[in-house]
Amino acid sequence: MRWCPKYVDELFTKLDSAGLSQKDINTFMTLPEMKHARK
């Protein structure tokens, strides 16, 4: 999976401003994979 650098930068900026920690971000980034694995 490849992300547009600008999109990633904006995404992490929004997540950081929302008060999410790196662990929360890592969990968030793996959610799609977890949902896919359940199906």
N, C-alpha and C positions, 0 to 999 in steps of 0.2 A: 504493500500500500504506500503510495507516494502522495505527499501533501505539498500544496503550493506554499513556498516559504512565507509569503506575505500573509496568507490565510492562517498559517500556523502561528505566526507572530501575533496577529490580532486575536486569535483564539486564546492563546496563553495569556495575553494581556487582559482579556475579559475575565478569564478564570482567576487570574491572580487578583484582579480588582474585586472579585466576588469573595475573596478570602479563602480560596481553596489552596490546600498545601500540595506539595509535589506528589505525595501519596494519593491524595484525592484525584489529582489530574491523571496519574497513572491508572487508577481504577476506572476513571471516566473513559480513558482512551481504549481500555480493553473490553468495555461493555458490549460493543457490537460483536466482537469475537465470541463472547460468552453466550449471547443470544443466538448467534448462528450455530454454536455447538449444541444448543438445546434442541434445535429444530431438526 
